[in-house]
Amino acid sequence: MSRQTQVPLEFEGESLEGVLVGRRDSQARPTVMMIPTVMGVSDLELAFGRQLVELGYNAFVADIFGKKFRGSPRDVMFGELNRLKGDRAALRRRLLAILDQVRGLAEVEAGGIVVSGYCFGGMCALDVARSGANIAAAVAFHGLFDPPGLPPEKIKAKVVAFHGWDDPMVPPDKVVALGQELTEAGCDWQIHAYGHVAHGFTNPRAADLQIDGVAYNALAAERSWTSFINLLEELFG
């Protein structure tokens, strides 16, 4: 049975509050640091975290926007997304501060951290890998691929991107550019592209956003999750 624990963090004058989803015995286990969509920590990511707990892992749902924005309207959250995306160096500092926090938790197995993310969170997961951070893997689900414009580092993590080919936010030329970037960074990488699939394909409530090019796809969601679990098994047995 899983347990959720609020984990606060003060970062450069902002109060963040992630959620650790783990077993009640608090034993150290491989852990997925999960970075949410533009809407921040929500039931969607917490539910994914509980699925990981059932498989023997822990999950940490990261709060990158700030505790005060929990449950805020969409226009507010998109404003915050643009603020964070506008300074990728500051965003990297924020992400690495959260990663350091996760690494220091007693429930997290040393050397057993995977960073995953959804949409904007997928870009953030890629940015953690791009920093050269010592993590096992970085995984993007319908993530944004825009490079950060920072000096390139050798990527130590394995990188996997799950991508809807019809995603209007990430056209084919950006997919090719990511493959070239990851090759030049020297990492073990994969890109899984799903035909006739749009942005946001893992979210059963994607239609609620009423954004063109954003749609749930049950088959792509299942295929990407199965491949993600295969990666975790590859890494941790």
N, C-alpha and C positions, 0 to 999 in steps of 0.2 A: 504494500500500500504506500502511495506516495505522500510526501509532505511538502508544503510550500512555505518558504521562509523569505521574508522581505530582507534585502541586504542593501543598506544605504551607503552612499558614497558622495563625499563633497569633492567637486571638481571645479576649480577655477571660479569659485563663488556660486556654483549651481548645485542644487541638491538632486542627485540621481538616486533611484531606488530600483535595483534589479530584483529578480525573484529566483531563488534557488529551488528547483524541483528535484527532490531526491527521495531516497528510501528513508524510513524512520530510524534505521540503525545508524545513520550518519557515517557509514563506512566510505572510505575514499574509493572512488570509481572513476573511470574515464568519463569525461564531461564535455557536453556540447554547449558552448557559449552561443546562444541563439539571438540574433539581432533582428528585431521586428521590422514590419513595414512602416510606412509613413505614419500610421495611426498609433505607433508606439506599443507598449506592452498591452496585450489583449488576450482574450480567452482563446484565440486561435493559436498563438504561440505556446500558451500554457498547456493546451491540449496536446500539441506536438511534444512538449516536454514530458507529459505524463506517459505518452506512448514510449518514449525513450527509457523512462524509468522501468516500464514493464519489460524492456529488453535487457535490463541490467546496467544501464548507464545513468548518469545524472544529467540534468539540463540546467543552464543558467540563462534566463530570459533577461537580456541586457536592456537597461533604460538609457538610451542615448539622448533623449530629448529633455528629460527632467521630470521629477515627480509631479510638479504643478500642472503639467500638461496631460496627465493621465485622464483619458476620457474626453479630451477637448474636441471641438468641431473640426471637420475636415479642413476648412480653410485656414484655421489656426495652425494645424499640423503641417500643411503644405508650406506655410510661411516659415515654420521652424526648419523644415527640410531644406528649403532654399538657403536659410541662414547657415546651416551646418555645411551644406554642399559648397557654399561660396568660399570657404576657407578650408581647403583639404588638409593643410598642415595642422590646423587646430583640431580638425576632425580626427586626424591620426593620433594626436596627443590624447584626445578623449577616449578613443577606442583602446589605446594601449594602457591607459589608466584603468579601464574596466577589466582588461585582460589581466593586468597585474593583480587586481582585486580577486578575480576568479582563481588565479594561480595560488593565491595565498589562503584559500578556503580549505579547511581540514577535510571537507568531503570530496575534494578534487585530487585525483591521482596525478602525481608528478609526471610530467611528460605525456599526459593523456588528454590534452585539450584539442578539440576541434572547434573551429569558429564557423558558424553557418549564418545565413541571412536571407531575408526575403525582400525583393524589390530594392528599395534604397538600402535596406539591411544587407542585401547581397553585395552591393557595391562596397559597403563597409567591410564585409568579410574579405572581399578581395583586397581592400586597402590594408587590412591587417597583414595579409600574406605579403603584399607589396612592400611592407615596412621591413621585411626580413625577420619578422618575429619567429621565435622558436615554438611553433605549434605543429601538431601532427598533420592537420589539413585545414583548408578553407573551402567552404562550399557555398555557392550562390544559387538560390532558387529564383528564377525570373529576375535576376539582378541587373542593375545598370552597369555597363562595362567601361564608362568613361575613365580614362587614366587620370591620376591625381596631379600630374604636372610637377612632380617632385623628383629629385635625383633617384634613379633606379637602384634598387638593392637586389642582391641575389635572393631569390625566394627559396626558403628551406622547406616550406610546407608542400604537401600534395594539394593540388587545386582541382576542383570539379565545379563546372557551371552547368546547371539545368536550365534550358532556354527554349521558349516558344518561338518557332521560326517566324510566326506572323506578329511578333511583338513589335509595335510601331515605335517603341522607345529605344529599341536596340536592333536596327536594321542589319542585314547581312554583312555590310562592310565593317561594322563595329565588332561583329563576331570574329571575323578574320583578323582584325587588328588585335583583339585580345589573344587569339592563338599565337600571333607573332610576338606579342609582348611577353607572354608566358614562356615561349621558346627561348627568347633572348635572356630571360631571367634564370634559365637553367633548371626549371622545376619539372616535376612529374605532373602533367596536367591532362584533363579530359574536358571536352565540351559535349554535352548531350543535347541535341536539338530535336524538338518534336514538331513534326509537320502539322499545319493547320491549327496551331495552338497560339493563343494570344498571351498578353502579359497577365500576371496575377493568377496563373492557372492552378495554384495550390489552395486558393481561398474559396470555399463554398459560397461565401457571401460577396464575391467580387462584383456581382451585378449591382449590389447596393451602392457602390461607388459612383455608378452612372458615368463612367469614363470610357470613351471610345477606345477600343483595342485592349480592354481589360475584361477577362472572362475566365470563369472556372472551367477546368477540363478534368473530369474525374480520372480518365485513363492516364493522362500525363502526370497528374498528381500521384497516382499509384505507382507509375513507372519510376518517377523521380525518387519517391520515398523508398521504394525497394532498392534502387541503385545506391541511395544514401546509406541504407542499412548494410548493404554489401560492402561499402567502403569502411564503415565502422568495424565490421567483422574482419576485414582485411588488416586494419590497423591494430585491433585489440584482441582478435580471436573470439 
